Amino acid sequence: MSETDALRGFLGKWEAQWPEWKVAEAFVPVSQRERAQAWFALREELAEAAWGEGDARPGDAKLGWWAEELDGWSRGLRRHPLGLTLQKLPAPWANLAACLPALRASRERPQGLEPAMFALEPYAEALAGVAQHLFDSATPAPARNVVVSLLAERVLRHPGAATPLGDLDVRGWARGLLAQWPAPAQGSRPGRIHAAIVRGRLQRFAGGKPVPMSRPGVLFTAWRAARG
């Protein structure tokens, strides 16, 4: 398999998990579409390593490998196929690598929602900083908003579990996150659209509705997020 084929495989894996994006990307500049998909696919790879079910050791090893890989990106080196699209772009990859321990530590069940948010802030700030450079946004997304989006993705990763985090049920976490999550209005356009889709899914989940979102719902949500 060529590196290009491997890259398409990772992008396809992410698109299969988030089919709304094929509709929403109409509001993303054409020049940014592939890098947006690669960026969100990278985020998914890191989240999967941190929050996958079962034995934590393979995920820990994978995050350790990614720390070396991302640090290498900052020095012009790459091994992972996603680097075909992302490594050549100037971004603080070394800072993201340095903040992966915060993501690794978040696997442990926190005592509540606020401690969970606090623990993820360094990683969220690193994500916001990379996205700002990748998509040439004037300002990064607020770290707290990124944290909420990350925890929402974690809730949606295991929707059938009774207590995936702390001592709250998943719908309790969903309602708590939505209560302090305004409609995305800052940061890059692709980031706002992605966050709006995550938020829309979480709203549907909290209300007992099936996910993913409907096509009309995605169009309206993405259009509004694109406007900022």
C-alpha positions, 0 to 999 in steps of 0.5 A, a space after each residue: 500500500 502506498 503512503 497516499 493510499 494509507 492517508 486515504 484510509 485514515 481520512 476515510 476512517 474518520 469520515 465514516 465516523 462523522 458522515 455529517 462532514 461530507 455535507 458540512 465541508 461545503 462551507 470550508 474553503 476548498 484549499 483547506 478541506 484535505 488538511 481539515 480532514 487530516 487534522 480531525 483524523 489526527 485528533 481522532 487517532 489521539 482520542 482513540 488511543 487515550 479513551 479506547 475501551 479495554 487495556 490502557 497499555 496499548 493506548 499509552 504506547 500509541 500516545 508515546 509513539 505519537 509524542 515522538 512523531 509530532 516532535 519529529 514533525 517539528 523537525 521536518 521528519 515524519 512516519 505516519 501517513 497523516 504527515 503527508 498533509 500535515 507535517 509540511 504545514 508550519 504549526 506548533 507540533 512540538 507543543 502538541 507532543 508535549 501536552 499529550 501526557 495531559 490527554 493520557 492522564 484524562 483516561 482516569 475517571 475524574 471526580 466530576 465535570 470540572 476536574 475533568 475539564 481542568 485536566 484537559 486544558 493543557 491539551 486543549 490549548 495545544 490543539 487550539 494553537 495548532 488549528 490557529 496555524 493550520 487554518 490561518 485564523 486570527 485568534 485560537 478557539 477558547 481552550 475551555 470550548 475545546 475542552 467541552 468539545 473533547 469531553 462531548 466526543 468522549 461521551 459520544 464515543 461510548 453512548 451505551 455505557 452507564 458511567 463512562 466518566 466519574 460518577 455521572 451517567 452519560 446523559 448527565 454529562 451531556 446536559 452538564 456540557 451543553 449548559 456551559 457550551 455556547 454555539 461555536 463562534 471563535 477560532 478557525 472556520 473548520 474548527 467551528 463547524 466541527 465543534 458545531 456538529 459535535 455539539 449538535 450530536 450531543 444535543 440529540 443524544 441528551 434529548 434521547 434522539 438518534 445520532 448522527 444529525 440529519 442532512 438539513 440539520 447539518 446544513 443549518 448548523 454548518 452554515 451558522 458556524 461558518 458565519 462565526 
